Structure formats: C-alpha cells, structure tokens
Amino acid sequence: MKKQNKQWYRIGEVARKLDIAVETIRMYEREGILLIEKTATGQRIFTNEDLNWLRCIRKLIKEERLNIEGIRRL
C-alpha cells in the first residue's frame, strides 16, 4: 500500500516479512516500545522505519538479552 509516496505495510505483511507473530507486534505496541500509526478505521499501518525499529527490537531481545523494560528505558 502506498500513501503519499511512502511505502506502508499492514500488520500481516510485517509479520510475514520479519517472521514475527502478529500478536508479538501487538504486544510491543501495548508495552509502548512500538508506536504505530493507525487509519481512521483503526488498522495499523507500518512504514519502512517501523520495520527497521522492529528489527532493532528483535536484535536487542535476542542478541543483547534486553527485556521490554530495558528497551523502554533506551
């Protein structure tokens, strides 16, 4: 999906692209470490920057052994 010359992705696309469960992405949002824009109907839309941040979150958790609270403090 393109919006104003930006590439936008829906949550299912992001989950497949990054091999992350949809519920995990939603949990990151609930925990406040992922801020996602939503459409007027409440659908989450992700930019390439959001995908990069998700990759970073996963790296911090898997490689640096940070938990959600540790990431929140960054």
The first five atom37 places (N, CA, C, CB, O) and aatype in JSON, in Angstrom:
{
  "aatype": [12, 11, 11, 5, 2, 11, 5, 17, 18, 1, 9, 7, 6, 19, 0, 1, 11, 10, 3, 9, 0, 19, 6, 16, 9, 1, 12, 18, 6, 1, 6, 7, 9, 10, 10, 9, 6, 11, 16, 0, 16, 7, 5, 1, 9, 13, 16, 2, 6, 3, 10, 2, 17, 10, 1, 4, 9, 1, 11, 10, 9, 11, 6, 6, 1, 10, 2, 9, 6, 7, 9, 1, 1, 10],
  "atom_mask": [
    [1, 1, 1, 1, 1],
    [1, 1, 1, 1, 1],
    [1, 1, 1, 1, 1],
    [1, 1, 1, 1, 1],
    [1, 1, 1, 1, 1],
    [1, 1, 1, 1, 1],
    [1, 1, 1, 1, 1],
    [1, 1, 1, 1, 1],
    [1, 1, 1, 1, 1],
    [1, 1, 1, 1, 1],
    [1, 1, 1, 1, 1],
    [1, 1, 1, 0, 1],
    [1, 1, 1, 1, 1],
    [1, 1, 1, 1, 1],
    [1, 1, 1, 1, 1],
    [1, 1, 1, 1, 1],
    [1, 1, 1, 1, 1],
    [1, 1, 1, 1, 1],
    [1, 1, 1, 1, 1],
    [1, 1, 1, 1, 1],
    [1, 1, 1, 1, 1],
    [1, 1, 1, 1, 1],
    [1, 1, 1, 1, 1],
    [1, 1, 1, 1, 1],
    [1, 1, 1, 1, 1],
    [1, 1, 1, 1, 1],
    [1, 1, 1, 1, 1],
    [1, 1, 1, 1, 1],
    [1, 1, 1, 1, 1],
    [1, 1, 1, 1, 1],
    [1, 1, 1, 1, 1],
    [1, 1, 1, 0, 1],
    [1, 1, 1, 1, 1],
    [1, 1, 1, 1, 1],
    [1, 1, 1, 1, 1],
    [1, 1, 1, 1, 1],
    [1, 1, 1, 1, 1],
    [1, 1, 1, 1, 1],
    [1, 1, 1, 1, 1],
    [1, 1, 1, 1, 1],
    [1, 1, 1, 1, 1],
    [1, 1, 1, 0, 1],
    [1, 1, 1, 1, 1],
    [1, 1, 1, 1, 1],
    [1, 1, 1, 1, 1],
    [1, 1, 1, 1, 1],
    [1, 1, 1, 1, 1],
    [1, 1, 1, 1, 1],
    [1, 1, 1, 1, 1],
    [1, 1, 1, 1, 1],
    [1, 1, 1, 1, 1],
    [1, 1, 1, 1, 1],
    [1, 1, 1, 1, 1],
    [1, 1, 1, 1, 1],
    [1, 1, 1, 1, 1],
    [1, 1, 1, 1, 1],
    [1, 1, 1, 1, 1],
    [1, 1, 1, 1, 1],
    [1, 1, 1, 1, 1],
    [1, 1, 1, 1, 1],
    [1, 1, 1, 1, 1],
    [1, 1, 1, 1, 1],
    [1, 1, 1, 1, 1],
    [1, 1, 1, 1, 1],
    [1, 1, 1, 1, 1],
    [1, 1, 1, 1, 1],
    [1, 1, 1, 1, 1],
    [1, 1, 1, 1, 1],
    [1, 1, 1, 1, 1],
    [1, 1, 1, 0, 1],
    [1, 1, 1, 1, 1],
    [1, 1, 1, 1, 1],
    [1, 1, 1, 1, 1],
    [1, 1, 1, 1, 1]
  ],
  "atom_positions": [
    [[0.85, -1.16, 0.0], [0.0, 0.0, 0.0], [0.91, 1.24, 0.0], [-0.97, -0.01, 1.23], [1.87, 1.3, 0.76]],
    [[0.59, 2.21, -0.85], [1.37, 3.45, -0.89], [0.48, 4.6, -0.46], [1.95, 3.71, -2.3], [-0.69, 4.68, -0.83]],
    [[1.05, 5.48, 0.33], [0.32, 6.65, 0.81], [1.3, 7.82, 0.77], [-0.27, 6.43, 2.25], [2.29, 7.82, 1.49]],
    [[1.01, 8.8, -0.05], [1.85, 9.99, -0.17], [3.32, 9.64, -0.39], [1.7, 10.85, 1.08], [4.19, 10.11, 0.35]],
    [[3.59, 8.82, -1.39], [4.94, 8.42, -1.77], [5.7, 7.66, -0.69], [5.72, 9.63, -2.15], [6.93, 7.56, -0.76]],
    [[5.01, 7.13, 0.29], [5.63, 6.29, 1.31], [5.1, 4.88, 1.14], [5.35, 6.82, 2.75], [3.95, 4.67, 0.76]],
    [[5.94, 3.92, 1.44], [5.5, 2.53, 1.42], [4.9, 2.2, 2.78], [6.68, 1.57, 1.08], [5.54, 2.42, 3.81]],
    [[3.7, 1.68, 2.79], [3.01, 1.3, 4.02], [2.71, -0.18, 3.98], [1.7, 2.12, 4.2], [2.44, -0.75, 2.92]],
    [[2.76, -0.81, 5.14], [2.5, -2.25, 5.25], [1.45, -2.48, 6.31], [3.8, -3.03, 5.57], [1.35, -1.73, 7.29]],
    [[0.67, -3.51, 6.12], [-0.29, -3.94, 7.14], [0.4, -4.93, 8.07], [-1.56, -4.58, 6.49], [1.45, -5.47, 7.75]],
    [[-0.21, -5.16, 9.22], [0.43, -5.97, 10.25], [0.75, -7.39, 9.78], [-0.46, -6.02, 11.47], [1.79, -7.93, 10.15]],
    [[-0.12, -7.99, 9.0], [0.14, -9.34, 8.49], [1.35, -9.38, 7.58], [0.0, 0.0, 0.0], [2.14, -10.32, 7.62]],
    [[1.48, -8.35, 6.74], [2.64, -8.27, 5.84], [3.93, -8.13, 6.65], [2.49, -7.07, 4.87], [4.93, -8.77, 6.34]],
    [[3.88, -7.3, 7.68], [5.05, -7.08, 8.53], [5.43, -8.38, 9.23], [4.78, -5.96, 9.57], [6.61, -8.74, 9.28]],
    [[4.45, -9.07, 9.77], [4.7, -10.32, 10.47], [5.38, -11.34, 9.54], [3.39, -10.9, 11.03], [6.35, -11.99, 9.94]],
    [[4.87, -11.47, 8.33], [5.47, -12.41, 7.37], [6.87, -11.96, 6.96], [4.59, -12.53, 6.12], [7.8, -12.77, 6.91]],
    [[7.01, -10.69, 6.68], [8.28, -10.15, 6.22], [9.4, -10.33, 7.25], [8.13, -8.66, 5.88], [10.53, -10.64, 6.9]],
    [[9.06, -10.14, 8.53], [10.07, -10.19, 9.59], [10.03, -11.49, 10.4], [9.88, -9.03, 10.52], [10.82, -11.68, 11.32]],
    [[9.12, -12.39, 10.04], [8.96, -13.66, 10.75], [8.71, -13.44, 12.24], [10.21, -14.55, 10.54], [9.37, -14.02, 13.1]],
    [[7.75, -12.57, 12.52], [7.33, -12.24, 13.89], [5.82, -12.49, 13.96], [7.7, -10.75, 14.28], [5.1, -12.15, 13.03]],
    [[5.36, -13.05, 15.04], [3.93, -13.28, 15.21], [3.19, -11.94, 15.3], [3.65, -14.14, 16.47], [3.69, -10.99, 15.89]],
    [[2.01, -11.89, 14.71], [1.18, -10.69, 14.77], [0.95, -10.29, 16.22], [-0.17, -10.92, 14.04], [1.02, -9.11, 16.56]],
    [[0.67, -11.26, 17.07], [0.41, -10.96, 18.49], [1.65, -10.36, 19.16], [-0.02, -12.23, 19.23], [1.5, -9.53, 20.06]],
    [[2.83, -10.75, 18.76], [4.06, -10.18, 19.32], [4.16, -8.7, 18.95], [5.31, -10.94, 18.82], [4.52, -7.87, 19.78]],
    [[3.84, -8.38, 17.72], [3.86, -6.99, 17.28], [2.85, -6.17, 18.08], [3.55, -6.88, 15.76], [3.15, -5.07, 18.53]],
    [[1.67, -6.72, 18.27], [0.64, -6.03, 19.07], [1.1, -5.84, 20.51], [-0.69, -6.81, 19.03], [0.84, -4.81, 21.13]],
    [[1.79, -6.85, 21.05], [2.29, -6.75, 22.42], [3.33, -5.64, 22.54], [2.9, -8.1, 22.87], [3.31, -4.88, 23.5]],
    [[4.23, -5.53, 21.56], [5.21, -4.44, 21.57], [4.5, -3.09, 21.59], [6.16, -4.54, 20.35], [4.93, -2.16, 22.27]],
    [[3.43, -2.99, 20.84], [2.66, -1.75, 20.82], [2.0, -1.5, 22.18], [1.58, -1.8, 19.71], [2.07, -0.39, 22.71]],
    [[1.38, -2.52, 22.75], [0.75, -2.38, 24.08], [1.76, -1.98, 25.14], [0.07, -3.69, 24.49], [1.46, -1.19, 26.03]],
    [[2.97, -2.52, 25.03], [4.02, -2.24, 26.01], [4.67, -0.87, 25.81], [5.08, -3.32, 25.94], [5.46, -0.42, 26.64]],
    [[4.33, -0.21, 24.71], [4.82, 1.15, 24.49], [6.18, 1.25, 23.84], [0.0, 0.0, 0.0], [6.78, 2.33, 23.82]],
    [[6.7, 0.14, 23.31], [8.01, 0.23, 22.65], [7.89, 0.33, 21.14], [8.86, -0.98, 23.02], [8.89, 0.44, 20.43]],
    [[6.67, 0.29, 20.64], [6.41, 0.42, 19.22], [5.21, 1.33, 19.05], [6.17, -0.97, 18.54], [4.11, 1.01, 19.5]],
    [[5.41, 2.47, 18.41], [4.32, 3.42, 18.18], [3.93, 3.35, 16.72], [4.75, 4.88, 18.59], [4.72, 3.69, 15.83]],
    [[2.72, 2.93, 16.47], [2.26, 2.67, 15.11], [1.11, 3.6, 14.76], [1.83, 1.21, 14.95], [0.2, 3.83, 15.56]],
    [[1.16, 4.12, 13.55], [0.07, 4.94, 13.05], [-1.1, 4.03, 12.7], [0.52, 5.77, 11.8], [-0.92, 2.88, 12.28]],
    [[-2.3, 4.55, 12.88], [-3.5, 3.79, 12.53], [-4.36, 4.6, 11.57], [-4.31, 3.41, 13.79], [-4.35, 5.83, 11.58]],
    [[-5.09, 3.87, 10.75], [-6.01, 4.52, 9.83], [-7.25, 4.98, 10.61], [-6.41, 3.55, 8.67], [-7.37, 4.7, 11.8]],
    [[-8.13, 5.66, 9.93], [-9.38, 6.12, 10.56], [-10.21, 4.95, 11.07], [-10.2, 6.95, 9.57], [-11.01, 5.11, 12.0]],
    [[-10.03, 3.78, 10.47], [-10.78, 2.6, 10.9], [-10.02, 1.77, 11.93], [-11.11, 1.73, 9.69], [-10.48, 0.7, 12.33]],
    [[-8.86, 2.26, 12.37], [-8.11, 1.58, 13.42], [-7.12, 0.55, 12.93], [0.0, 0.0, 0.0], [-6.51, -0.16, 13.73]],
    [[-6.94, 0.44, 11.62], [-5.99, -0.53, 11.08], [-4.57, 0.01, 11.22], [-6.31, -0.84, 9.6], [-4.29, 1.15, 10.87]],
    [[-3.69, -0.83, 11.73], [-2.29, -0.44, 11.9], [-1.61, -0.38, 10.53], [-1.54, -1.42, 12.84], [-1.78, -1.27, 9.69]],
    [[-0.83, 0.69, 10.32], [-0.05, 0.79, 9.09], [1.4, 1.09, 9.48], [-0.62, 1.9, 8.13], [1.67, 1.96, 10.31]],
    [[2.3, 0.36, 8.87], [3.72, 0.4, 9.22], [4.53, 0.98, 8.07], [4.22, -1.0, 9.58], [4.26, 0.7, 6.9]],
    [[5.53, 1.77, 8.41], [6.46, 2.31, 7.42], [7.73, 1.46, 7.42], [6.79, 3.81, 7.71], [7.89, 0.57, 8.26]],
    [[8.61, 1.74, 6.49], [9.91, 1.07, 6.49], [10.68, 1.38, 7.77], [10.74, 1.48, 5.26], [11.43, 0.53, 8.27]],
    [[10.51, 2.58, 8.3], [11.17, 2.94, 9.56], [10.65, 2.07, 10.71], [10.94, 4.42, 9.88], [11.41, 1.66, 11.58]],
    [[9.35, 1.8, 10.7], [8.76, 0.91, 11.72], [9.36, -0.49, 11.61], [7.22, 0.86, 11.58], [9.66, -1.12, 12.62]],
    [[9.52, -0.97, 10.38], [10.12, -2.29, 10.18], [11.55, -2.32, 10.71], [10.09, -2.68, 8.69], [11.97, -3.3, 11.33]],
    [[12.29, -1.25, 10.45], [13.67, -1.18, 10.96], [13.68, -1.19, 12.49], [14.37, 0.08, 10.43], [14.53, -1.84, 13.09]],
    [[12.75, -0.47, 13.12], [12.68, -0.45, 14.58], [12.32, -1.84, 15.11], [11.65, 0.6, 15.06], [12.87, -2.27, 16.12]],
    [[11.41, -2.53, 14.44], [11.07, -3.89, 14.86], [12.29, -4.81, 14.76], [9.92, -4.45, 13.99], [12.51, -5.64, 15.64]],
    [[13.05, -4.67, 13.71], [14.29, -5.46, 13.59], [15.23, -5.16, 14.75], [15.0, -5.17, 12.23], [15.85, -6.06, 15.32]],
    [[15.33, -3.9, 15.09], [16.18, -3.48, 16.2], [15.67, -4.06, 17.53], [16.24, -1.93, 16.29], [16.46, -4.56, 18.33]],
    [[14.38, -4.0, 17.76], [13.79, -4.57, 18.97], [14.13, -6.05, 19.06], [12.25, -4.38, 18.98], [14.56, -6.53, 20.12]],
    [[13.95, -6.78, 17.97], [14.24, -8.22, 17.97], [15.71, -8.49, 18.27], [13.86, -8.84, 16.62], [16.04, -9.42, 18.99]],
    [[16.59, -7.66, 17.71], [18.02, -7.83, 17.95], [18.35, -7.56, 19.42], [18.84, -6.88, 17.04], [19.11, -8.3, 20.03]],
    [[17.77, -6.51, 19.98], [18.01, -6.19, 21.38], [17.55, -7.32, 22.3], [17.3, -4.88, 21.76], [18.2, -7.62, 23.3]],
    [[16.44, -7.94, 21.97], [15.91, -9.03, 22.78], [16.73, -10.3, 22.6], [14.44, -9.3, 22.43], [17.12, -10.93, 23.58]],
    [[16.99, -10.66, 21.36], [17.66, -11.94, 21.09], [19.17, -11.9, 21.31], [17.38, -12.36, 19.67], [19.73, -12.83, 21.88]],
    [[19.82, -10.84, 20.87], [21.28, -10.8, 20.94], [21.81, -10.08, 22.18], [21.83, -10.15, 19.71], [22.8, -10.49, 22.77]],
    [[21.15, -9.01, 22.55], [21.62, -8.22, 23.7], [20.95, -8.64, 25.0], [21.37, -6.74, 23.45], [21.31, -8.17, 26.08]],
    [[19.96, -9.53, 24.9], [19.26, -10.08, 26.06], [18.52, -9.02, 26.89], [20.24, -10.8, 26.95], [18.35, -9.17, 28.1]],
    [[18.08, -7.96, 26.22], [17.28, -6.95, 26.92], [15.83, -7.42, 26.99], [17.37, -5.57, 26.21], [15.36, -8.13, 26.11]],
    [[15.15, -7.03, 28.05], [13.72, -7.31, 28.13], [12.96, -6.04, 27.73], [13.31, -7.78, 29.57], [13.57, -5.02, 27.39]],
    [[11.64, -6.11, 27.77], [10.81, -4.98, 27.35], [11.14, -3.73, 28.17], [9.31, -5.33, 27.49], [11.26, -2.64, 27.62]],
    [[11.27, -3.89, 29.47], [11.58, -2.73, 30.33], [12.93, -2.13, 29.96], [11.58, -3.15, 31.82], [13.08, -0.91, 29.95]],
    [[13.91, -2.96, 29.66], [15.22, -2.46, 29.25], [15.15, -1.67, 27.96], [0.0, 0.0, 0.0], [15.81, -0.65, 27.81]],
    [[14.35, -2.14, 27.03], [14.19, -1.43, 25.75], [13.45, -0.12, 25.99], [13.42, -2.3, 24.72], [13.79, 0.9, 25.39]],
    [[12.46, -0.15, 26.84], [11.68, 1.05, 27.14], [12.57, 2.15, 27.71], [10.54, 0.73, 28.13], [12.32, 3.34, 27.48]],
    [[13.6, 1.78, 28.45], [14.49, 2.76, 29.08], [15.5, 3.36, 28.12], [15.23, 2.11, 30.22], [16.14, 4.37, 28.44]],
    [[15.66, 2.77, 26.95], [16.64, 3.3, 25.98], [16.26, 4.68, 25.5], [16.76, 2.37, 24.78], [16.98, 5.27, 24.69]]
  ]
}
